[in-house]
Amino acid sequence: MTFSVPSSLEAQLDELATHYPVKRSASLMFLHALQEHFGHITDEAIEWTARKLGLQPINVLELVTFYPMFRREKLGRTHVKVCRTLSCALAGSGELREHFCKKLGLDPHAHAPQTTPDGKFTVEFVECLADCGNAPVVLLNDDLLPKVSTAQADEIIAKGKGL
């Protein structure tokens, strides 16, 4: 399979690169745009970015592996982010994440984001979601959910399985 960036996106990125005195400085913006379009950053996207910016692929890979906002694998259609910061941890977010994982057949002890084999769910522990007074907090795709219980987790799973 050949990696191909749509001409409209490539034109936007080419124009974006002109705003930086050194092409390399546009690396993060390129990666954000590619991830937004494709859903994750593949080896091919890394190589394409390196060619476009006159870099070695390792220079781009360093960014992708350093910054946690970049994904190497596609997310599930339902992305469950469970806050693990102090307030949420004290309110049971660890148990909540474990509940999600067990119900979805994922490893409750894994540290990295996990996606179900059917691609319907990705579950991950994340740092502060900035709603400490409503712990435990879950970010479900783009919706912030306060005081999530295991019963609500079951509802989220049931709804997501119907997608």
Backbone as a printed PyTorch tensor [residue, N CA C, xyz], in Angstrom:
tensor([[[  0.8470,  -1.1860,   0.0000],
         [  0.0000,   0.0000,   0.0000],
         [  0.8890,   1.2440,   0.0000]],

        [[  0.6010,   2.1610,  -0.8700],
         [  1.3790,   3.3830,  -0.9990],
         [  0.7610,   4.4810,  -0.1430]],

        [[  1.6220,   5.1980,   0.5620],
         [  1.1580,   6.3050,   1.3920],
         [  0.9340,   7.5130,   0.4940]],

        [[ -0.2060,   8.1290,   0.6450],
         [ -0.5400,   9.2710,  -0.1980],
         [ -1.2540,  10.3350,   0.6340]],

        [[ -0.7530,  11.5420,   0.5560],
         [ -1.3760,  12.6750,   1.2340],
         [ -2.2300,  13.4010,   0.2010]],

        [[ -3.4860,  13.6620,   0.5080],
         [ -4.3380,  14.3920,  -0.4420],
         [ -3.6780,  15.7100,  -0.8560]],

        [[ -3.8300,  16.0600,  -2.1110],
         [ -3.1630,  17.2580,  -2.6270],
         [ -3.5670,  18.5210,  -1.8660]],

        [[ -4.8140,  18.5970,  -1.4060],
         [ -5.2360,  19.7870,  -0.6610],
         [ -4.4990,  19.8820,   0.6780]],

        [[ -4.3150,  18.7520,   1.3570],
         [ -3.5840,  18.7440,   2.6160],
         [ -2.1060,  19.0390,   2.3820]],

        [[ -1.5500,  18.4670,   1.3420],
         [ -0.1460,  18.7210,   1.0320],
         [  0.0800,  20.2030,   0.7190]],

        [[ -0.8410,  20.8130,   0.0100],
         [ -0.7310,  22.2380,  -0.2920],
         [ -0.7920,  23.0780,   0.9870]],

        [[ -1.6750,  22.7030,   1.9050],
         [ -1.7680,  23.4120,   3.1900],
         [ -0.4550,  23.2920,   3.9580]],

        [[  0.1220,  22.1070,   3.9640],
         [  1.3670,  21.8830,   4.6920],
         [  2.5320,  22.6120,   4.0280]],

        [[  2.5460,  22.6180,   2.7080],
         [  3.5960,  23.3630,   1.9960],
         [  3.5210,  24.8500,   2.3440]],

        [[  2.3170,  25.3820,   2.3900],
         [  2.1390,  26.7890,   2.7290],
         [  2.5280,  27.0320,   4.1880]],

        [[  2.1510,  26.1240,   5.0520],
         [  2.4850,  26.2290,   6.4710],
         [  3.9980,  26.2870,   6.6750]],

        [[  4.7210,  25.4670,   5.9530],
         [  6.1830,  25.4070,   6.0930],
         [  6.8360,  26.7500,   5.7700]],

        [[  6.1870,  27.5680,   4.9450],
         [  6.7630,  28.8670,   4.5910],
         [  6.7510,  29.8490,   5.7610]],

        [[  6.0050,  29.5400,   6.8020],
         [  5.9050,  30.4190,   7.9730],
         [  7.0400,  30.2130,   8.9730]],

        [[  7.8900,  29.2480,   8.7040],
         [  8.9850,  28.9260,   9.6090],
         [ 10.3230,  29.2330,   8.9430]],

        [[ 11.2300,  29.8900,   9.6630],
         [ 12.5330,  30.2190,   9.0730],
         [ 13.3710,  28.9700,   8.7740]],

        [[ 13.1190,  27.8990,   9.5100],
         [ 13.7860,  26.6200,   9.2830],
         [ 12.6790,  25.5890,   9.0980]],

        [[ 12.6960,  24.8570,   7.9800],
         [ 11.6270,  23.9040,   7.6800],
         [ 11.3650,  22.9320,   8.8250]],

        [[ 12.4380,  22.4790,   9.4650],
         [ 12.3330,  21.5000,  10.5450],
         [ 11.3470,  21.9620,  11.6290]],

        [[ 11.2420,  23.2580,  11.8130],
         [ 10.3720,  23.8020,  12.8540],
         [  8.8980,  23.5210,  12.6050]],

        [[  8.5530,  23.1490,  11.3870],
         [  7.1610,  22.8330,  11.0580],
         [  6.8160,  21.3750,  11.3590]],

        [[  7.7600,  20.6060,  11.8570],
         [  7.5570,  19.1620,  12.0680],
         [  6.3200,  18.8380,  12.8970]],

        [[  6.1880,  19.4920,  14.0470],
         [  5.0470,  19.1850,  14.9170],
         [  3.7140,  19.5070,  14.2350]],

        [[  3.6760,  20.6070,  13.5270],
         [  2.4370,  20.9900,  12.8490],
         [  2.0910,  19.9910,  11.7430]],

        [[  3.1020,  19.5210,  11.0180],
         [  2.8880,  18.5000,  10.0000],
         [  2.3020,  17.2430,  10.6370]],

        [[  2.9030,  16.8210,  11.7390],
         [  2.4520,  15.5990,  12.3990],
         [  1.0300,  15.7270,  12.9280]],

        [[  0.7140,  16.8780,  13.5030],
         [ -0.6600,  17.0950,  13.9750],
         [ -1.6480,  16.9840,  12.8110]],

        [[ -1.3300,  17.6230,  11.7030],
         [ -2.2330,  17.6080,  10.5470],
         [ -2.3810,  16.2000,   9.9720]],

        [[ -1.2790,  15.4750,   9.8820],
         [ -1.3440,  14.1070,   9.3490],
         [ -2.1380,  13.1930,  10.2780]],

        [[ -1.9290,  13.3470,  11.5790],
         [ -2.6830,  12.5190,  12.5180],
         [ -4.1660,  12.8540,  12.4730]],

        [[ -4.4800,  14.1230,  12.3720],
         [ -5.8880,  14.5090,  12.2870],
         [ -6.5390,  13.8940,  11.0470]],

        [[ -5.8100,  13.8820,   9.9470],
         [ -6.3630,  13.3430,   8.7030],
         [ -6.4460,  11.8120,   8.7090]],

        [[ -5.3660,  11.1470,   9.1200],
         [ -5.2910,   9.6920,   9.0230],
         [ -5.6800,   8.9560,  10.3160]],

        [[ -5.7260,   9.6780,  11.4390],
         [ -6.0870,   9.0590,  12.6990],
         [ -4.9140,   8.5730,  13.5220]],

        [[ -3.7490,   8.4550,  12.9110],
         [ -2.5370,   8.0200,  13.5990],
         [ -1.3390,   8.2920,  12.6920]],

        [[ -0.1460,   8.1180,  13.2470],
         [  1.0800,   8.3810,  12.4870],
         [  1.7350,   7.0470,  12.1410]],

        [[  1.7890,   6.7400,  10.8590],
         [  2.4010,   5.4990,  10.3910],
         [  3.8780,   5.7240,  10.0630]],

        [[  4.6000,   4.6340,   9.8460],
         [  5.9900,   4.7500,   9.3970],
         [  6.0610,   5.5320,   8.0830]],

        [[  5.0910,   5.2900,   7.2250],
         [  5.0650,   5.9820,   5.9280],
         [  4.8600,   7.4880,   6.1060]],

        [[  4.0180,   7.8710,   7.0770],
         [  3.8010,   9.3000,   7.3450],
         [  5.0750,   9.9340,   7.8900]],

        [[  5.8070,   9.1940,   8.6970],
         [  7.0810,   9.6870,   9.2340],
         [  8.0710,   9.9030,   8.0930]],

        [[  8.1690,   8.9350,   7.2020],
         [  9.0890,   9.0520,   6.0660],
         [  8.6760,  10.1980,   5.1430]],

        [[  7.3860,  10.3420,   4.9000],
         [  6.8880,  11.4190,   4.0380],
         [  7.2310,  12.7770,   4.6500]],

        [[  6.9770,  12.9210,   5.9500],
         [  7.2750,  14.1750,   6.6470],
         [  8.7610,  14.4920,   6.5750]],

        [[  9.5840,  13.4950,   6.7980],
         [ 11.0400,  13.6900,   6.7420],
         [ 11.4590,  14.1770,   5.3550]],

        [[ 10.9390,  13.5440,   4.3080],
         [ 11.2820,  13.9740,   2.9350],
         [ 10.8450,  15.4120,   2.6870]],

        [[  9.6140,  15.7370,   3.1010],
         [  9.0760,  17.0850,   2.8570],
         [  9.8860,  18.1700,   3.5780]],

        [[ 10.4270,  17.8240,   4.7400],
         [ 11.1220,  18.8270,   5.5460],
         [ 12.6410,  18.7000,   5.4830]],

        [[ 13.1260,  17.8160,   4.6260],
         [ 14.5720,  17.6630,   4.4590],
         [ 15.2540,  17.0850,   5.6910]],

        [[ 14.5890,  16.1560,   6.3560],
         [ 15.1120,  15.5460,   7.5760],
         [ 15.3460,  14.0540,   7.3730]],

        [[ 15.9820,  13.4550,   8.3450],
         [ 16.0890,  12.0050,   8.3920],
         [ 14.8340,  11.4850,   9.1010]],

        [[ 14.3290,  10.3200,   8.7230],
         [ 13.1420,   9.7780,   9.3980],
         [ 13.3000,   9.6750,  10.9180]],

        [[ 14.5060,   9.4010,  11.4010],
         [ 14.7160,   9.3000,  12.8460],
         [ 14.3940,  10.6220,  13.5450]],

        [[ 14.6330,  11.7500,  12.8650],
         [ 14.3370,  13.0550,  13.4560],
         [ 12.8430,  13.2340,  13.6950]],

        [[ 12.0340,  12.6750,  12.8160],
         [ 10.5770,  12.7590,  12.9570],
         [ 10.0950,  11.7050,  13.9550]],

        [[ 10.6560,  10.5080,  13.8780],
         [ 10.2830,   9.4460,  14.8080],
         [ 10.5410,   9.8640,  16.2510]],

        [[ 11.6210,  10.5910,  16.4870],
         [ 11.9170,  11.0870,  17.8360],
         [ 10.7570,  11.9130,  18.3880]],

        [[ 10.1720,  12.7320,  17.5570],
         [  9.0450,  13.5660,  17.9840],
         [  7.8100,  12.7210,  18.2690]],

        [[  7.5460,  11.7920,  17.3600],
         [  6.3520,  10.9500,  17.4900],
         [  6.4120,  10.0990,  18.7510]],

        [[  7.5960,   9.6140,  19.0880],
         [  7.7090,   8.7500,  20.2620],
         [  7.8800,   9.5380,  21.5570]],

        [[  8.2930,  10.7900,  21.4710],
         [  8.4660,  11.6070,  22.6710],
         [  7.1520,  12.2100,  23.1450]],

        [[  6.3890,  12.7850,  22.2240],
         [  5.1650,  13.4840,  22.6040],
         [  3.9860,  12.5220,  22.7000]],

        [[  3.3050,  12.5000,  23.8490],
         [  2.2320,  11.5170,  24.0450],
         [  0.9670,  11.7810,  23.2340]],

        [[  0.8520,  12.9390,  22.6070],
         [ -0.3610,  13.2150,  21.8380],
         [ -0.3460,  12.5530,  20.4660]],

        [[  0.8230,  12.0330,  20.0690],
         [  0.8980,  11.3600,  18.7740],
         [  0.6450,   9.8750,  18.9460]],

        [[ -0.1180,   9.3240,  18.0500],
         [ -0.5250,   7.9260,  18.1090],
         [  0.1100,   7.1470,  16.9670]],

        [[  0.6320,   5.9870,  17.2860],
         [  1.2100,   5.1070,  16.2690],
         [  0.1750,   4.1040,  15.7630]],

        [[ -0.9110,   3.9580,  16.4980],
         [ -1.9590,   3.0350,  16.0890],
         [ -3.2880,   3.7670,  16.0810]],

        [[ -4.1630,   3.2920,  15.2420],
         [ -5.4850,   3.8910,  15.1180],
         [ -6.2810,   3.7090,  16.4110]],

        [[ -7.0350,   4.7150,  16.7670],
         [ -7.9130,   4.6470,  17.9380],
         [ -9.1980,   3.9200,  17.5920]],

        [[ -9.8340,   3.3670,  18.6240],
         [-11.1530,   2.7990,  18.4320],
         [-12.1730,   3.9050,  18.1870]],

        [[-13.3300,   3.5260,  17.6900],
         [-14.3620,   4.5360,  17.4200],
         [-14.8230,   5.2160,  18.6980]],

        [[-14.8020,   4.4890,  19.8180],
         [-15.1290,   5.0660,  21.1160],
         [-13.8310,   5.1240,  21.9190]],

        [[-13.3870,   6.3380,  22.2100],
         [-12.1220,   6.5340,  22.9170],
         [-12.4310,   6.9200,  24.3490]],

        [[-12.0440,   6.0460,  25.2820],
         [-12.3160,   6.2370,  26.6960],
         [-11.0190,   6.6350,  27.3910]],

        [[-10.9550,   7.8760,  27.8510],
         [ -9.8000,   8.3480,  28.6120],
         [-10.2340,   8.4660,  30.0640]],

        [[ -9.5710,   7.7040,  30.9270],
         [ -9.8850,   7.7270,  32.3550],
         [ -8.7820,   8.5050,  33.0590]],

        [[ -9.1650,   9.5510,  33.7830],
         [ -8.1950,  10.3660,  34.5070],
         [ -7.5700,   9.5610,  35.6340]],

        [[ -6.2480,   9.6930,  35.7840],
         [ -5.5590,   8.9580,  36.8510],
         [ -4.8920,   9.8740,  37.8680]],

        [[ -5.1260,  11.1740,  37.7720],
         [ -4.4920,  12.1120,  38.6800],
         [ -5.1220,  11.9820,  40.0740]],

        [[ -4.5110,  12.5680,  41.0740],
         [ -4.8160,  12.3170,  42.4770],
         [ -6.3060,  12.3140,  42.8290]],

        [[ -7.0310,  13.3700,  42.4930],
         [ -8.4500,  13.4260,  42.8750],
         [ -9.2290,  12.2600,  42.2880]],

        [[ -8.9800,  11.9710,  41.0450],
         [ -9.6910,  10.8620,  40.3950],
         [ -9.2260,   9.5180,  40.9490]],

        [[ -7.9280,   9.4010,  41.2100],
         [ -7.4130,   8.1520,  41.7790],
         [ -8.0650,   7.8790,  43.1320]],

        [[ -8.1740,   8.9100,  43.9630],
         [ -8.7970,   8.7460,  45.2740],
         [-10.2890,   8.4120,  45.1620]],

        [[-10.9050,   8.8390,  44.0540],
         [-12.3360,   8.5770,  43.8400],
         [-12.5780,   7.2680,  43.0850]],

        [[-11.5050,   6.5160,  42.8030],
         [-11.6910,   5.1950,  42.2070],
         [-11.4320,   5.0590,  40.7240]],

        [[-10.6700,   5.9650,  40.1450],
         [-10.4440,   5.8710,  38.6990],
         [ -9.6560,   4.6200,  38.3010]],

        [[ -8.7890,   4.1410,  39.1930],
         [ -8.0500,   2.9150,  38.8850],
         [ -8.9930,   1.7300,  38.7310]],

        [[ -9.9210,   1.6210,  39.6340],
         [-10.9070,   0.5480,  39.5790],
         [-11.8270,   0.7250,  38.3680]],

        [[-12.1390,   1.9670,  38.0560],
         [-12.9950,   2.2510,  36.9010],
         [-12.3100,   1.8230,  35.6070]],

        [[-11.0390,   2.1840,  35.4480],
         [-10.2970,   1.7740,  34.2560],
         [-10.2130,   0.2580,  34.1820]],

        [[ -9.9410,  -0.3690,  35.3170],
         [ -9.8730,  -1.8320,  35.3600],
         [-11.2100,  -2.4410,  34.9290]],

        [[-12.3080,  -1.8430,  35.3580],
         [-13.6530,  -2.3130,  34.9830],
         [-13.8300,  -2.2310,  33.4640]],

        [[-13.4900,  -1.0770,  32.8870],
         [-13.5860,  -0.9350,  31.4320],
         [-12.7710,  -2.0330,  30.7420]],

        [[-11.5330,  -2.1960,  31.1740],
         [-10.6420,  -3.1710,  30.5360],
         [-11.1910,  -4.5900,  30.6370]],

        [[-11.6090,  -4.9850,  31.8080],
         [-12.1260,  -6.3520,  31.9850],
         [-13.3740,  -6.5900,  31.1420]],

        [[-14.2750,  -5.6280,  31.1300],
         [-15.5170,  -5.7760,  30.3560],
         [-15.2420,  -5.8410,  28.8490]],

        [[-14.1550,  -5.2120,  28.4140],
         [-13.8270,  -5.1710,  26.9870],
         [-12.7760,  -6.2040,  26.5840]],

        [[-12.3440,  -7.0150,  27.5340],
         [-11.3600,  -8.0430,  27.2260],
         [ -9.9620,  -7.5090,  27.0270]],

        [[ -9.6590,  -6.3930,  27.6620],
         [ -8.3330,  -5.7790,  27.5700],
         [ -7.5430,  -6.0670,  28.8500]],

        [[ -6.2460,  -5.9070,  28.7790],
         [ -5.3740,  -6.1630,  29.9250],
         [ -5.4810,  -5.0030,  30.9200]],

        [[ -6.0290,  -5.2320,  32.1090],
         [ -6.1860,  -4.1370,  33.0720],
         [ -4.8560,  -3.6420,  33.6520]],

        [[ -3.7730,  -4.3650,  33.3950],
         [ -2.4700,  -3.9770,  33.9370],
         [ -1.5760,  -3.2940,  32.9040]],

        [[ -2.0030,  -3.2370,  31.6630],
         [ -1.1980,  -2.6040,  30.6110],
         [ -1.1530,  -1.0950,  30.8380]],

        [[ -0.0340,  -0.4950,  30.5380],
         [  0.1240,   0.9460,  30.7480],
         [ -0.2430,   1.7740,  29.5220]],

        [[ -0.0800,   1.2100,  28.3590],
         [ -0.3330,   1.9480,  27.1130],
         [ -1.8210,   1.8980,  26.7630]],

        [[ -2.2630,   2.8020,  25.9040],
         [ -3.6370,   2.7150,  25.4010],
         [ -3.8460,   1.3530,  24.7340]],

        [[ -5.0440,   0.8210,  24.8850],
         [ -5.3720,  -0.4680,  24.2810],
         [ -6.6390,  -0.3360,  23.4620]],

        [[ -6.6530,  -0.9880,  22.3080],
         [ -7.8150,  -0.9720,  21.4330],
         [ -8.3400,  -2.3940,  21.2880]],

        [[ -9.6570,  -2.5320,  21.3410],
         [-10.2660,  -3.8490,  21.1790],
         [-10.0280,  -4.3460,  19.7520]],

        [[ -9.9600,  -5.6690,  19.5730],
         [ -9.6990,  -6.2250,  18.2400],
         [-10.6960,  -5.7830,  17.1730]],

        [[-11.9400,  -5.5010,  17.5760],
         [-12.9430,  -5.0590,  16.6040],
         [-12.8440,  -3.5750,  16.2780]],

        [[-11.9210,  -2.8650,  16.9510],
         [-11.7220,  -1.4460,  16.6730],
         [-12.8000,  -0.5360,  17.2230]],

        [[-13.6380,  -1.0510,  18.0920],
         [-14.7270,  -0.2230,  18.6210],
         [-14.3110,   0.6380,  19.8030]],

        [[-13.3500,   0.1840,  20.6110],
         [-12.9720,   0.9120,  21.8240],
         [-11.4620,   1.0410,  21.9630]],

        [[-11.0410,   2.1850,  22.4460],
         [ -9.6810,   2.3680,  22.9560],
         [ -9.8420,   2.8800,  24.3760]],

        [[ -9.1090,   2.2620,  25.3130],
         [ -9.1440,   2.6690,  26.7120],
         [ -7.7350,   3.0750,  27.1090]],

        [[ -7.6280,   4.2220,  27.7770],
         [ -6.3200,   4.6300,  28.2780],
         [ -6.4570,   5.4510,  29.5520]],

        [[ -5.4120,   5.3700,  30.3470],
         [ -5.2710,   6.2030,  31.5360],
         [ -4.5870,   7.4850,  31.0870]],

        [[ -5.0760,   8.6330,  31.5210],
         [ -4.4810,   9.9110,  31.1270],
         [ -4.2750,  10.7860,  32.3560]],

        [[ -3.4630,  11.7990,  32.1760],
         [ -3.2670,  12.7690,  33.2500],
         [ -4.4670,  13.6950,  33.3250]],

        [[ -4.4610,  14.5770,  34.2230],
         [ -5.5690,  15.4280,  34.6260],
         [ -6.4730,  15.9000,  33.4790]],

        [[ -7.7620,  15.6850,  33.6750],
         [ -8.7560,  16.1690,  32.7260],
         [ -9.4190,  17.4610,  33.2250]],

        [[ -8.8730,  18.0230,  34.2980],
         [ -9.2440,  19.3500,  34.8060],
         [-10.6930,  19.4650,  35.2800]],

        [[-11.1830,  18.4240,  35.9460],
         [-12.5090,  18.4760,  36.5420],
         [-12.4740,  17.7220,  37.8690]],

        [[-11.4830,  18.0590,  38.6880],
         [-11.1790,  17.3230,  39.9220],
         [-12.3580,  17.2390,  40.8910]],

        [[-13.2020,  18.2450,  40.9190],
         [-14.3440,  18.2450,  41.8220],
         [-15.4170,  17.2380,  41.4470]],

        [[-15.3020,  16.6510,  40.2710],
         [-16.2920,  15.6840,  39.7930],
         [-15.6790,  14.3100,  39.5580]],

        [[-14.6650,  13.9910,  40.3220],
         [-13.9430,  12.7300,  40.1430],
         [-14.8220,  11.5220,  40.4800]],

        [[-14.5630,  10.3910,  39.8120],
         [-13.6290,  10.1610,  38.7250],
         [-14.2100,  10.6460,  37.3900]],

        [[-13.3430,  11.2070,  36.5890],
         [-13.7430,  11.8360,  35.3280],
         [-13.2670,  10.9880,  34.1510]],

        [[-14.1220,  10.9270,  33.1280],
         [-13.8030,  10.2200,  31.8870],
         [-14.0370,  11.1770,  30.7300]],

        [[-13.1070,  11.1670,  29.7860],
         [-13.3090,  11.8830,  28.5320],
         [-13.6920,  10.8300,  27.5060]],

        [[-14.9380,  10.8680,  27.0730],
         [-15.4690,   9.9060,  26.1110],
         [-15.5170,  10.5870,  24.7610]],

        [[-14.5790,  10.2250,  23.8930],
         [-14.3460,  10.9480,  22.6480],
         [-14.1050,  12.4080,  23.0230]],

        [[-15.0310,  13.3150,  22.7490],
         [-14.8270,  14.7180,  23.1050],
         [-15.7380,  15.1780,  24.2410]],

        [[-16.4360,  14.2550,  24.8830],
         [-17.3820,  14.6070,  25.9430],
         [-16.8060,  14.2890,  27.3200]],

        [[-16.7830,  15.2910,  28.1790],
         [-16.2920,  15.1190,  29.5420],
         [-17.4380,  14.6070,  30.4200]],

        [[-17.2220,  13.4660,  31.0570],
         [-18.2480,  12.8590,  31.8940],
         [-17.8040,  12.9000,  33.3550]],

        [[-18.5950,  13.5290,  34.2350],
         [-18.2360,  13.6220,  35.6510],
         [-18.7290,  12.4250,  36.4530]],

        [[-18.0360,  12.1430,  37.5540],
         [-18.4610,  11.1460,  38.5430],
         [-18.9330,   9.8460,  37.9050]],

        [[-18.1090,   9.2750,  37.0640],
         [-18.4880,   8.0700,  36.3250],
         [-18.4280,   6.8470,  37.2400]],

        [[-19.5090,   6.1050,  37.2540],
         [-19.6080,   4.8750,  38.0500],
         [-19.3870,   3.6630,  37.1360]],

        [[-19.2630,   2.4940,  37.7420],
         [-19.1230,   1.2910,  36.9190],
         [-20.4180,   1.0190,  36.1500]],

        [[-21.5500,   1.3870,  36.7130],
         [-22.8250,   1.2260,  35.9980],
         [-22.8380,   2.1060,  34.7440]],

        [[-22.3340,   3.3450,  34.8780],
         [-22.2480,   4.2240,  33.7060],
         [-21.2380,   3.6750,  32.7030]],

        [[-20.1660,   3.0820,  33.1950],
         [-19.1810,   2.4660,  32.3010],
         [-19.8440,   1.3670,  31.4810]],

        [[-20.6840,   0.5740,  32.1110],
         [-21.4050,  -0.4850,  31.3970],
         [-22.3160,   0.0990,  30.3120]],

        [[-22.9570,   1.2300,  30.6090],
         [-23.8120,   1.8980,  29.6180],
         [-22.9870,   2.4000,  28.4370]],

        [[-21.8110,   2.9630,  28.7390],
         [-20.9170,   3.4490,  27.6870],
         [-20.5070,   2.2910,  26.7800]],

        [[-20.1690,   1.1700,  27.3830],
         [-19.7650,  -0.0100,  26.6100],
         [-20.9180,  -0.5190,  25.7600]],

        [[-22.0940,  -0.6220,  26.3350],
         [-23.2590,  -1.0990,  25.5900],
         [-23.5610,  -0.2050,  24.3980]],

        [[-23.4990,   1.0870,  24.6210],
         [-23.7680,   2.0410,  23.5360],
         [-22.6970,   1.9350,  22.4620]],

        [[-21.4320,   1.8380,  22.8700],
         [-20.3320,   1.7470,  21.9030],
         [-20.3330,   0.4620,  21.1160]],

        [[-20.7960,  -0.6300,  21.7140],
         [-20.8430,  -1.8990,  20.9980],
         [-21.8950,  -1.8690,  19.8890]],

        [[-22.8790,  -0.9670,  20.0350],
         [-23.9070,  -0.8460,  19.0230],
         [-23.4750,  -0.0630,  17.7950]],

        [[-22.2940,   0.5330,  17.8580],
         [-21.8260,   1.3340,  16.7190],
         [-21.3560,   0.4710,  15.5800]]])
